[in-house]
Amino acid sequence: MMHLFDPRHGCRIALSIFVILSAGTLSACGRDPASRDVVATVNDEAIRPADFRSLPGRESSPEKQLDSLIDERLLIQEAKKLRLDEAEPFIRTIKLFWEQTLIRDLIRHKEAEFAAKVSVDESEIQAYYSRLEGQRGTLEENRDRIRGILRGEKVRGLIETWLVDAREGARIDVNREILEGIN
């Protein structure tokens, strides 16, 4: 067996490494710029460094991560071949995920918007503190926590008001007959 650092094989190893690196460099020169960051391809589908960042369990080695990405691509390609991505249950699931993600992002946006408009004054903090039973710590120790709680309550109240206003401004038609038939 040849050892990597065996001096008798040094020239052969160095030449092999040079040839491999040169071939990689020369082959990259002929590619379009977008393909230079391709780590691997699976049936012409690129795996890029950004794909590694989206993986759970990033503490594993890059090789193991690449194996997972290759398996994932193969499974997805097979599912597409079987047209599972066109099946009603799949489409319904994707629609539900999309809607929930959109709602989550809207709520976060509204929270940030309303949080910028909300303030909590000292009298509100003191009133809240005085209503606490079995208080732990002094008002000073709890001030920031109470301010956060009160800000959160105010923001939630503004979101609820915004939603009521949205309902009032919308045209909503309900078919009671069908509604009553739903279990």
RANOR-V149313 format. One record per residue. N is the residue number from 1. RES is the residue in one letter. SS is DSSP state (helix for helix, strand for strand, loop for the rest). PHI is phi in degrees with one decimal (* if undefined). PSI is psi in degrees with one decimal (* if undefined). Layout:
N & RES & SS & PHI & PSI
N & RES & SS & PHI & PSI
This chain:
1 & M & loop & * & 137.4
2 & M & loop & -85.6 & 131.0
3 & H & loop & -94.9 & 141.0
4 & L & loop & -58.4 & -38.3
5 & F & loop & -103.8 & 17.9
6 & D & loop & -72.5 & 119.8
7 & P & helix & -60.8 & -25.5
8 & R & helix & -67.3 & -23.7
9 & H & helix & -111.6 & 10.1
10 & G & helix & -57.1 & -45.5
11 & C & helix & -65.6 & -42.0
12 & R & helix & -65.0 & -42.1
13 & I & helix & -66.7 & -45.9
14 & A & helix & -60.9 & -42.3
15 & L & helix & -64.0 & -42.1
16 & S & helix & -62.1 & -45.0
17 & I & helix & -63.1 & -42.6
18 & F & helix & -60.9 & -44.8
19 & V & helix & -63.4 & -44.1
20 & I & helix & -63.4 & -47.9
21 & L & helix & -65.1 & -39.8
22 & S & helix & -64.3 & -42.9
23 & A & helix & -62.3 & -41.8
24 & G & helix & -64.8 & -41.7
25 & T & helix & -67.5 & -45.1
26 & L & helix & -65.6 & -38.8
27 & S & helix & -69.3 & -30.4
28 & A & helix & -71.3 & -29.4
29 & C & helix & -64.2 & -33.9
30 & G & loop & -81.8 & -10.7
31 & R & loop & -84.9 & 158.8
32 & D & loop & -72.1 & 156.3
33 & P & helix & -57.1 & -33.3
34 & A & helix & -66.5 & -27.9
35 & S & helix & -86.2 & -6.9
36 & R & helix & -68.8 & -22.3
37 & D & helix & -99.8 & 16.4
38 & V & strand & -83.7 & 121.4
39 & V & strand & -78.1 & -42.2
40 & A & strand & -158.1 & 164.0
41 & T & strand & -127.2 & 146.2
42 & V & strand & -126.1 & 106.9
43 & N & loop & 50.4 & 51.0
44 & D & loop & 70.1 & 8.4
45 & E & strand & -101.1 & 124.3
46 & A & strand & -77.6 & 143.7
47 & I & strand & -115.0 & 121.1
48 & R & strand & -113.5 & 164.4
49 & P & helix & -53.9 & -34.9
50 & A & helix & -61.6 & -29.0
51 & D & helix & -64.7 & -29.2
52 & F & helix & -69.8 & -35.1
53 & R & helix & -67.1 & -23.5
54 & S & loop & -89.2 & -0.8
55 & L & loop & -81.2 & 137.2
56 & P & loop & -73.4 & 155.1
57 & G & loop & 71.4 & 42.6
58 & R & loop & -68.6 & -4.6
59 & E & loop & -75.6 & -12.2
60 & S & loop & -76.0 & 165.8
61 & S & loop & -65.5 & 156.2
62 & P & helix & -57.7 & -34.5
63 & E & helix & -64.5 & -42.7
64 & K & helix & -67.5 & -38.2
65 & Q & helix & -63.4 & -42.2
66 & L & helix & -62.5 & -42.1
67 & D & helix & -57.9 & -42.4
68 & S & helix & -64.0 & -42.7
69 & L & helix & -65.2 & -39.8
70 & I & helix & -63.8 & -47.2
71 & D & helix & -58.4 & -43.1
72 & E & helix & -60.3 & -46.6
73 & R & helix & -61.6 & -42.6
74 & L & helix & -63.3 & -43.0
75 & L & helix & -63.9 & -43.4
76 & I & helix & -65.6 & -41.8
77 & Q & helix & -62.0 & -41.1
78 & E & helix & -66.1 & -42.0
79 & A & helix & -61.7 & -39.8
80 & K & helix & -67.2 & -38.7
81 & K & helix & -58.8 & -39.1
82 & L & loop & -81.0 & -0.8
83 & R & loop & 62.3 & 29.3
84 & L & helix & -66.7 & -25.0
85 & D & helix & -71.9 & -8.1
86 & E & helix & -104.4 & -2.3
87 & A & loop & -74.8 & 144.9
88 & E & helix & -56.2 & -45.9
89 & P & helix & -59.7 & -38.8
90 & F & helix & -65.5 & -46.8
91 & I & helix & -62.4 & -41.4
92 & R & helix & -62.4 & -42.7
93 & T & helix & -63.7 & -44.5
94 & I & helix & -64.0 & -42.2
95 & K & helix & -60.7 & -44.9
96 & L & helix & -63.0 & -45.0
97 & F & helix & -60.6 & -45.5
98 & W & helix & -60.4 & -46.7
99 & E & helix & -62.4 & -45.6
100 & Q & helix & -63.8 & -39.4
101 & T & helix & -67.0 & -40.6
102 & L & helix & -63.9 & -43.0
103 & I & helix & -63.5 & -45.6
104 & R & helix & -56.9 & -45.0
105 & D & helix & -67.6 & -37.4
106 & L & helix & -63.5 & -45.5
107 & I & helix & -60.6 & -44.5
108 & R & helix & -60.2 & -41.9
109 & H & helix & -62.5 & -47.1
110 & K & helix & -65.9 & -38.7
111 & E & helix & -59.1 & -45.6
112 & A & helix & -65.1 & -41.9
113 & E & helix & -61.4 & -48.2
114 & F & helix & -74.1 & -33.5
115 & A & helix & -61.7 & -32.4
116 & A & loop & -68.6 & -21.3
117 & K & loop & -98.3 & -9.3
118 & V & loop & -95.5 & 138.0
119 & S & loop & -133.5 & 154.2
120 & V & loop & -125.8 & 123.2
121 & D & loop & -95.7 & 169.5
122 & E & helix & -61.2 & -36.4
123 & S & helix & -64.8 & -35.4
124 & E & helix & -66.6 & -40.8
125 & I & helix & -63.7 & -45.1
126 & Q & helix & -65.3 & -40.9
127 & A & helix & -63.6 & -41.7
128 & Y & helix & -64.4 & -45.6
129 & Y & helix & -61.0 & -39.8
130 & S & helix & -69.5 & -22.6
131 & R & helix & -82.7 & -15.0
132 & L & loop & -69.1 & 132.3
133 & E & loop & -96.7 & 140.2
134 & G & loop & 60.2 & 46.7
135 & Q & loop & -58.1 & 141.1
136 & R & loop & -105.0 & 122.1
137 & G & loop & 83.2 & 174.9
138 & T & loop & -85.9 & 170.0
139 & L & helix & -57.4 & -43.6
140 & E & helix & -59.9 & -41.7
141 & E & helix & -67.2 & -26.7
142 & N & helix & -103.2 & -4.5
143 & R & helix & -54.1 & -51.0
144 & D & helix & -65.5 & -40.5
145 & R & helix & -63.3 & -45.1
146 & I & helix & -64.6 & -42.4
147 & R & helix & -58.2 & -42.4
148 & G & helix & -63.7 & -43.0
149 & I & helix & -61.6 & -47.3
150 & L & helix & -66.7 & -38.8
151 & R & helix & -62.4 & -43.7
152 & G & helix & -61.6 & -42.6
153 & E & helix & -62.9 & -42.0
154 & K & helix & -65.8 & -42.4
155 & V & helix & -63.4 & -45.7
156 & R & helix & -60.3 & -38.8
157 & G & helix & -63.0 & -40.9
158 & L & helix & -66.4 & -37.3
159 & I & helix & -66.0 & -43.1
160 & E & helix & -61.6 & -42.7
161 & T & helix & -63.2 & -43.2
162 & W & helix & -59.7 & -42.1
163 & L & helix & -67.7 & -39.5
164 & V & helix & -61.9 & -43.6
165 & D & helix & -63.1 & -39.2
166 & A & helix & -63.6 & -41.4
167 & R & helix & -62.6 & -43.5
168 & E & helix & -66.5 & -30.4
169 & G & helix & -87.6 & -7.1
170 & A & loop & -95.4 & 155.5
171 & R & loop & -95.5 & 111.5
172 & I & loop & -119.5 & 119.7
173 & D & loop & -112.3 & 128.9
174 & V & loop & -118.3 & 129.1
175 & N & loop & -92.2 & 97.6
176 & R & helix & -61.8 & -34.9
177 & E & helix & -61.6 & -47.7
178 & I & helix & -69.2 & -40.5
179 & L & helix & -57.7 & -43.6
180 & E & helix & -67.6 & -22.7
181 & G & helix & -82.1 & -7.0
182 & I & loop & -85.0 & 130.3
183 & N & loop & -84.3 & *
